Amino acid sequence: TYYFRVKASNRGGAETGYNTFWSSQNPISIPVNPTNLTAGFADGVSSDRLKVDWLDNAVNEIGYRLEWSSDNVVFGLVNGSLAINTTTYTDTGLLVNTTYWYRVQAFNGGGNSSWAVSLPRATRANVPGSGSFSEVNRSSITVVWGSGGNPGYTEFFIQASTDSNFTGALYYPVSGAVWFTG
């Protein structure tokens, strides 16, 4: 219980008596921190979305704030505040093959919990564009394909095999021009 009293004074300094009142309400406690924040692929194929999950440990939150960053320095709010008891969110419209960080906090009238922070997670790369062969000769071949809208730092891998099932195929990381001979 909290007790309060208040009095008034006029411009001449004459004071009134005190009016005393009390409250049996306790201050609102800050929500318990969410934990186990993870970010992962939202589905099996999409390259523009990540699914974020966390554990709701609070019993008195009125919502959650989820923020994202592409540099782990400047964070922005994802889609306003999220409803009470929310434990998952799919973030869409993200850049292809880009790393993101997430953080989430519970809030109520008493304040904000601490942030739960995820490890960095990158969106998928797009499937490479269609390809073609050129300069096929006895000892070498040139293969050309489109970037598929992927950023310049995307790493591509190429398989080479004489078997259409790619049994015994060789994998090569590709960055820039690559020549296979042999």
C-alpha positions in Angstrom: 0.0 0.0 0.0 1.2 3.5 -0.9 0.0 6.6 1.0 0.0 10.1 -0.5 -0.9 13.6 0.8 -1.2 16.8 -1.1 -1.9 20.4 -0.1 -2.4 23.7 -2.1 -1.0 27.2 -1.7 -2.2 30.5 -3.1 0.1 33.2 -4.5 0.3 34.8 -1.1 1.6 31.7 0.5 -1.5 30.7 2.4 -1.6 26.9 2.5 -4.5 24.5 2.9 -4.6 21.4 5.0 -3.4 18.1 3.5 -5.7 15.7 1.7 -4.5 12.2 2.4 -5.2 9.2 0.1 -3.8 5.8 -0.5 -3.6 3.1 -3.1 -3.3 -0.7 -2.6 -2.2 -1.1 -6.2 1.3 -2.3 -6.8 3.4 -0.9 -9.6 3.4 -2.9 -12.8 6.5 -5.2 -13.0 8.6 -5.3 -16.1 8.0 -8.4 -18.2 10.4 -11.3 -18.0 12.8 -11.5 -21.0 12.0 -13.7 -23.9 14.7 -16.3 -24.6 15.9 -18.8 -27.3 15.5 -16.3 -30.2 16.3 -18.1 -33.5 16.1 -17.1 -37.1 15.8 -19.7 -39.9 14.5 -20.4 -43.3 10.7 -19.8 -43.5 10.2 -22.6 -46.0 12.1 -24.9 -48.3 12.6 -22.6 -51.2 12.0 -18.9 -50.5 15.0 -16.6 -50.8 13.3 -13.4 -49.5 12.1 -14.4 -46.0 13.2 -15.7 -42.6 11.2 -17.1 -39.8 12.0 -15.8 -36.3 11.0 -17.8 -33.2 11.4 -17.2 -29.4 10.2 -18.5 -26.1 7.6 -16.3 -24.3 8.6 -16.3 -20.6 6.4 -13.3 -19.6 2.9 -13.5 -18.0 2.3 -9.8 -18.0 3.4 -8.5 -21.4 1.0 -6.5 -23.6 3.1 -7.2 -26.7 6.5 -7.7 -28.2 8.8 -5.5 -30.3 10.8 -7.4 -32.9 13.7 -5.5 -34.6 16.0 -6.5 -37.5 19.3 -5.3 -38.8 21.5 -6.0 -41.8 24.6 -4.8 -40.1 24.1 -5.6 -36.4 24.4 -1.9 -35.5 21.3 -0.1 -36.7 18.1 -1.9 -35.9 14.6 -1.1 -37.2 11.2 -2.2 -36.0 9.5 -5.1 -37.8 5.8 -4.5 -38.6 5.0 -2.4 -35.5 4.4 -4.2 -32.2 3.3 -7.9 -32.0 0.4 -9.2 -30.0 0.6 -10.7 -26.5 1.8 -14.3 -26.4 3.4 -14.1 -29.9 6.3 -16.5 -30.3 6.9 -16.5 -34.1 7.1 -14.1 -37.0 7.9 -14.5 -40.7 9.8 -11.5 -42.0 9.2 -11.2 -45.8 10.5 -9.0 -48.5 14.1 -9.4 -47.5 17.1 -9.1 -49.8 18.4 -12.2 -51.4 21.6 -13.8 -49.9 21.8 -11.2 -47.2 22.7 -11.6 -43.5 20.2 -10.4 -40.9 20.2 -10.1 -37.1 17.1 -10.0 -34.9 16.2 -9.0 -31.4 12.9 -9.1 -29.5 11.7 -7.7 -26.2 8.4 -7.9 -24.2 6.8 -4.7 -23.0 4.0 -3.5 -20.8 3.0 -0.4 -18.8 5.9 -1.0 -16.4 8.6 -0.9 -19.1 10.5 -3.1 -21.4 12.3 -6.4 -20.9 15.9 -6.9 -22.0 16.5 -7.8 -25.6 16.8 -11.4 -26.6 19.3 -11.5 -29.5 19.6 -14.0 -32.4 22.7 -15.2 -34.1 23.1 -13.9 -37.7 21.2 -15.7 -40.4 21.4 -15.2 -44.2 18.6 -15.5 -46.6 19.0 -18.1 -49.4 20.5 -17.3 -52.7 18.3 -17.5 -55.8 18.7 -20.4 -58.2 21.2 -19.4 -60.9 19.8 -18.3 -64.2 19.7 -20.5 -67.3 23.1 -21.6 -68.7 24.7 -22.4 -72.0 27.8 -24.1 -73.3 30.3 -22.4 -75.6 33.7 -23.2 -76.9 33.3 -26.9 -76.4 36.4 -28.8 -77.7 38.3 -31.9 -76.8 40.1 -30.5 -73.8 37.9 -27.7 -72.4 34.4 -26.3 -72.2 33.0 -22.9 -71.3 29.8 -22.7 -69.3 27.9 -19.5 -68.9 24.9 -18.9 -66.6 22.9 -16.0 -65.3 23.2 -14.7 -61.8 19.6 -15.3 -61.0 19.4 -11.9 -59.4 22.0 -12.8 -56.7 24.4 -10.1 -55.4 27.9 -10.1 -56.7 29.3 -11.8 -53.6 27.3 -14.9 -54.1 29.3 -18.1 -54.5 28.3 -20.6 -57.2 29.2 -24.2 -57.4 29.3 -26.2 -60.6 29.2 -29.9 -61.1 31.0 -31.6 -63.9 30.4 -35.2 -64.9 30.3 -37.5 -67.9 27.3 -39.2 -66.3 23.8 -37.6 -66.5 23.1 -38.8 -63.0 26.2 -37.0 -61.9 27.7 -40.2 -60.3 31.2 -39.4 -59.4 30.7 -35.7 -60.2 33.3 -33.2 -59.3 32.3 -30.0 -57.4 34.0 -26.7 -58.0 33.4 -23.4 -56.1 33.0 -20.7 -58.7 34.0 -17.1 -58.3 34.5 -15.1 -61.5 35.6 -17.0 -64.5 36.6 -20.6 -64.2 38.1 -22.9 -66.8 38.0 -26.6 -66.7 40.5 -28.5 -68.8 41.5 -32.1 -69.0 
